[in-house]
């Protein structure tokens, strides 16, 4: 909530600062507030509860994973030189055979961590599209009919405004309604639908771009961009907060912060991909409309792959028992719809547990302590 309130104010005042005071003040304006926030943070440090690292605590998750991968790889490369009557159950299980310092619990945690990696690999594609609202969509607005009281950059306020309005509606109305009709809004379903809406928003944007290209300059009203902002916001609600929850809760306790950090890293990866995409498109002379269509349909392909992964994913059993690993075969298997006793069909986009309505930040704080 605080992030979107801050973004809302930024979208309103920063373009105005640029318009009346120039780019220098427009950058100085948020920098002053950032410096003030830092001063408050530092000044309040004596009030914080600071827990020093425990020297006896396990190594960092990254170090553990790298150690397991190196041991497993070494065992694989040297296995042909020795005969063994028992073969490891999986690649990672080779680590315990090669090194006595690696225990089975660490390997089990690594397996849980890698089970979500396939979903992480698809996340940059969503952020590649999402962050174009601050670049490609702004440039699109500049070629449209913008009222004199509005700056093209201020259209981004629609996204944050829609988030503040739609998020409680989704949590209090839409998700409970889906549950009541047997379409449980599990994290993977919500993320998959969010990715689909992300692709749909770019198809709408491409249609708007086609209209601009076929019309007189600055004759298309800028407010016809509102549907694409609305659709993209629905996608953000499905992917952003739900994704952070999913990658945190599905990781083993010893690797939760690393998993959540990896999910947040996908935003930066998506921004880099977006920059490279537009460099390539510019070099090849691809039109704006064609590029927007490409982004939309690429997201649809990524959504289809995401669904295929999700249909064979099973959630970790939680300490509260709200998730069960008892259904299906070993490994990632297709679950039965909770409470329905049937396999998911093509109409069921995702599968998983019954809950996941938002991030339990107190649990995060407790786990980190």
MOKARA-V411720 format. One line per field, one symbol per residue. burial: I if it has 24 or more other ideal C-beta (glycine too) atoms within 12 Angstrom, else O. Layout:
# MOKARA-V411720
burial=???
This chain:
# MOKARA-V411720
burial=OOOIOOIIIIIIIIIOIIOOOOOOOOOOIOOOOOOOOOOOOOOOOOOOOOOOOOOOOOOOIOOIIOIIIOIIOOIOOOOOOOOOOOOOOOIIIIIIIIOOOIOOOIIIIIIIIIIIIOIIOIIIIIIIIIIIIIOIIIOIIIIIOIOOOIIIIIIIIIIIIIIIOIIOOIIOOOIOOIIOOOIIIIIIIIIIIIIIIIIIIIIIIIIIIOIIOOOOOOOIOIOIIIOIIIIIIIIIIIIIIIIIIIIIIIIIIIIIIIIIOIIOOIIOIIIOIIOOIIOOOOOOOOOIIOIIIIIIOIIIOIIOOIIIIIIIIIIIOOOOOOIOIOIOOOOIOIIOIIOOOOOIOOOIIIIIIIIIIIIOOOOOOOOOO
